[in-house]
């Protein structure tokens, strides 16, 4: 696929704690180009890299897909972290112009942050005239975090057209790319996106409330667990995970430790589903779709499914089809962002 004047692409940009991922899509397509650059080990700390460093990585990703920062029709960038909250709320029936004010008042009951430091956005999902109720989806992030996310683009002299919360981007990518026959195989679908430091769980049940939760489990959790059984500690655990042929199916101390870590992930998933069951009916048939860079580890999806006792499968944007987009599971979020065009 060649991007020309008449088909300027839209970009989805995922700034993870392990790598920068970009997906560029031509208008009206789920097929496109993608690029990933892993952050140097020295930059994978708790604090994000300097904006100039990230800007350089973003520019290189753009170069790899044959584009420049100003070539894109627009860029959607994702935000993720402990201060990103997506929650469905109910409000009394009112005019659209009144929702923002009412929602800011209602949000005080649901957010563990000072609202003066937060950026709030919302979408009206449904109006129930009979019950005199509005269903509203609230998305929030701290202003400081938002500024950090946008700073690398400012370094490149461009602006983000859309900023989207990670679970919404994942849900969007899932809806637009997964084959219909797969979505019809279960009454509910749980998206589990495994990043380097954390994971997002997003539950999709037709006609029921939207549910998303961030948990502190990711690729770093695997490294830490495996490091406890290897004499070389963190460095040896990292090397083992990256080695060709590594699998959690192996009868090795490292693989056993990795499976134990995945079992702990399954416990967090079960607790999340149990919590949802206290707020709305949870169907018996829940299919689990696992994405993210950590999901590539052989045997992980299989063991997670066994620990959950539910059908579990790898979810990757390659399911969109086409020779131009054989993307791996770590691009699920970036694709969902690229599909959020104006």
C-alpha positions, 0 to 999 in steps of 0.5 A: 500500500502506498500513501499518496495525496489522495489517500492521506492516512490516519495514524493511531499512536500507542506510547507504551512503557516498553515500546512506541507503536504506530498504525497508519490506515488509508481512508475507509480501510482496516488495512495499513502499515505499522511500525514498532520501536522498543525503548532502550532499557535505560528509558523503561523506568517509572517516569516517561522518557523526555518528550524529545526522545519520544518525538524521535522514536515517533518520527522514526516509526512514521518514517518506517511506514513511509510518512512524515508527521504532516502527511497524516490527515490526523493522529489519534493518541492513546492515554493509559495509566492509574489516573485514566478511568472509564465508567458508565453512569446514569443521570436524570433525563436532561438536555445535551447542553446540561450533561457536562455540568451535571456529570462533573458534579456526579463524578465527585462520587466516583473518582478518587481524584481532585476534579480540579486536576482532571480532564473529563469527557463524555458520550451519551449512550442512550436516553430512556424516556420512560425511566427518565434516565440517561446512560453516559460514558465518562472518561477522565485523565489528569491534566498533567498526564494528558500534557505529558502524552501530547508533549512529544507531538508538540515537539514534532510540530503537530497536534493530536486530532483525538485523544482516546482512553486505552479501553475505548480504543481496544473496544473499537478495534475489537468491534471493527476487525473481529469476524462476526462469526467469532463475536457470535460464539459467546454472549459476552467478550472480555478483552485482556490487553497485556502491556509491559507494566499493566493490563486493561480488562474491557467487558463487552456485553450487548445491551449492558453497562460498559466495564473497564478495569486496569490491573497491575500485571504485565510483562514486567510481572512475568520477568519478576516472577521468573527472576526469582528462580534463576541465578542471573535474576532479572537479566537472565529472566529477560534473556530467557523470555526473549530466546527463540523457542521459549514457552510456558509449556516447558518443564523448566523452573522458569516456565513453572514460575511464569505459569504461576504468574499467569495464574495470579493474573487469572485470579485478578480477572476472576475478581473483576468478573465477580465484581461486575456480576454484583452490578449487572447480570454476567452471562455464563458464556464469556469468551476471553480475547488476549492482546498486547505484547506480552500475549505473544509468549507461547503457552500464555493464552493457553494457560490463562484459559485453563486457569479461568476455565473459559475459552481464551484466544489470542486477539490480533489486528491481523484478523482484519485480513489483507496482505498489507496488515499482518499485525501482531497482538501488540498492535491491537490498541494502535489499530483501535486508535487509528480507526478512531478517525474524524 
